Amino acid sequence: MAFRLDIGQYYPARSPIHELDARVKLCCALALLVALFCLTTPAQLVAGAAIAAALPALARVPAGRVLVSVRPLVVFLAFLSLFNLIFVQTGSPLIALGPLTITSGGAWAAVLYAVRFALALVVGSLILLTTTPTQLADAFDRMLSPLSHVGLPGHEIAMVFSLMMRFVPTLADEASAIIDAQSLRGGAFDEGGPVRRVRAVVPVVVALLASGLRHADGLSRALDARCYEGGAGRTHLHEPRLGWREAAAVAATAALVALLALLGALG
Amino acid sequence: MTLAAENTRPVAAASSGVSDEPSPEAPVRLSHVVLVYEGGVRALDDVSLSVARGERLCVLGANGSGKSTLASVICGLLAPDEGSVELVGERVCVSGTPDLEAYRRARRRLGLVFQNPDDQIVTSVVEDDVAFGPENLGLPRQEIAARVARELHRVALDDYVHADPTRLSGGQKQRVAIAGALALEPAVLVLDEPGSLLDVRGRSAILRVMGRLAKAGTTLVHVTHFMDEALEADRVIVMDHGRVALEGTPEEVFSHKDAIRDLGLEVPFALRLSERLGLRPTCSEDDVVRQLCATQSTSSRTSRPAMQAPGATREPGSRQGASAEAPVVSVEHVSFSYGPRTRALNDVSLALEPGTSTAVIGQTGSGKSTLLRLLCTLEAPDEGRVLLTGRDVSTRAGRRAARAEVGYVMQHPERQLFAETVEKDVGFGPHNLRLPADEVSRRVTEALELVGLAEKRDASPFKLSGGQRRLCALAGVLAMKPHVLVLDEPTAGLDPRGRAMLRRVLSRLREQGITLVQVTHSMEDAARADRVVVLNKSRVVAEGTPREVFSRGSEGRLASAGLGVPRSLRVARTLEDRGFAPLGEPVTTDELVAAIEAHSAKAGLGRDESARSNRHEGT
């Protein structure tokens, strides 16, 4: 179809990262994300970039797939950089263009925040690329199970999240079909002023909502028919096992975080 | 698995106060079931039914006849308002009072597969999806793994264990759904129109799986729109307005042919054919052939019918020689690809004359839908060019101008309806063209009259029947007054009445001089078109009149493209193969009947010459 959403689509492969227990994977990723957001020195950035470059190879996910899932946020990152460049006024002035002064601090912030974000996105998208919605749901389920003890629907939240991931491509295909059909009937998506364009989106949203409701209807029928009654009493085809692989992952993550911290201390 | 059922049996019997034990021989028993939807629609109206263990029951009925509701009641997803239901030995509903615990237990032994495969798949790995049901049952890991392997093997998807279901074809997805239902080891498997959104290949694969299940003794309840699928059943019931209108073996049910037609259904092809030929009525195509061979006299075997097979198919790309008019659509050496690797279309050339109808056939993935997208200006070719009424559509300006000429009816266009009334939905296009209000209204009236929905103008499009919803979507395209109408599988998923309505509208449009292009999976629909284009692996492999394309000479080419021939032609060829005189190339039922009648008229003249007929033992 004309427009495809590739964010967060599972990429089937056999790799140490795919086979990692999803809970451990999530926790390691979280630790790594925190570490990446604390990067401040150039040496740390280089090390962080090396880690982010090595991970897709380890996960046997083509770099192209990772980049595709990062792409939609590139515009956001560009804006972020631009704002930093213009508004951060620390350090020595580099260029002065009329009222605009670009400082060394601004330039460094522009690079730093963009790279931090980009690295974090790579790690985040790898989680989705290497973990199926069911695995994610089960992982969240176990991690959120304390919530169930205090009366919050931990398992259900996890299930809803995983079904959402599952239906993203289906609804994206339908949205593109609706847009095609309506633009052939004179729907103005790429012409006219902003008001006209926004107004043109309304029928698309209505049609998409109707189709979302239809899917919800079908899905609830399917869940009932397959005896889904919430998390209690469910068993698992892939029994989560915490073994040497998970231990190794935790150790490797700890080492990487320590390395980044060390580089920061040295710089 | 049986544990739950056994434990509760005494409780159920005590609570109902009925002495007879729930019989395990009939896993489904409905008595005087009434189910009323909001707004007072009686979806089921005093239905009594029992399904025996190992039985294959087929449920037929037009849209809105209550057959899907019946399927939901049978698989324990809907409780009736009145009447009693007993499922797999559980009295789940007694005189309109549901026992929710009993329902829960019963559901664990019932399986359901329904229309839309996308809605039934809950995760991104085939294996995990099949495991979902057994996981919910709380089975041990080894047992789940064993069931997953067994069921995936049963539906012939062993090679797709780790595949992503969203990337499979519709038929494969539906087989995943069947495996997922079977992994529950259901006592009854309910299939609610499992093939209605699939292509012919997908549907026949599902039927093969069902045949294997029936042979293995699985109790099947199969709801369908396709009459020919009912022939395999042990018993057929026909629903109408929530009631069981007809019931019996397939032969018995279809023998009420007038009633069947009044209920908005059709009789199977073989039965229709045997009737028109004045043979003993039969539902089996093979029996028709045998009867015809039996009536054949030896003398006639040498006679030749008037109709002769025409020459071989024209080579792809060649134009029709004697065309006086300039083509309204011409596709010249067009190639197109979505990504860097594979080509969706490769050097495709076509020319469509004004006012003709063209059918595009080919397997899923052959490039049919891409061709349609190019024809209606949604894509521009990478190489070559597409001309619509003389305008080149590779430029943005050309596309915009050409959009006024072409209408595109996508697959399942009714899913795109959005307005609160039919009038507003149909008027969406003219309104966007900023036509004056009276012109918009005039166009809406015209379009609605064309499709026969004039009296539904103020209704909500969501309240229409399936066939009417599709016609409403079609009217929305017609209100743009296109000269060329491009349709992607216009009859897919409709019941016989809806299919017939749509075919009538299409032939009316042709009479009005609109050029029609449709992608179809039905060879019978293709045979009704003026021209047929066969796509295989991104290329045009055959093009011509139906008779040329389906000729004996190009059978191999069709087979390699994964396609068959219209059933009339299939019958004619089977007859020839069994020694019946050649019948030419009858691509429609009318032509087949005419050819056979012409032949028997001749045979009648020469009958006295041959005393020894009936060499093939018929009857």
Interface residues (C-beta under 8 A of the other chain):
Chain A: A2 Q9 Y10 P12 T132 P133 T134 Q135 S162 L163 M165 R166 P169 T170 E174 A177 I178 D180 A181 Q182 L184 R185 G186 G187 A188 P203 V204 V206 A207 A210 S211 R214 H215 D217 G218 L219 R221 A222 L223 D224 A225 R226 C227 Y228 E229 G233 R234 T235 H236 L237 H238 E239
Chain B: S72 C75 L77 R104 R107 R108 L110 G111 L112 F114 Q115 N116 D118 D119 Q120 I121 V122 T123 S124 V125 E127 D128 A131 F132 G133 P134 E135 N136 L137 G138 L139 P140 R141 I144 A145 V148 H162 A163 D164 T166 G180 A181 L184 R373 C376 T377 L378 E379 R403 V406 G407 Y408 M410 P413 R415 Q416 L417 F418 A419 F428 G429 H431 N432 L433 F462 G476 V477 M480
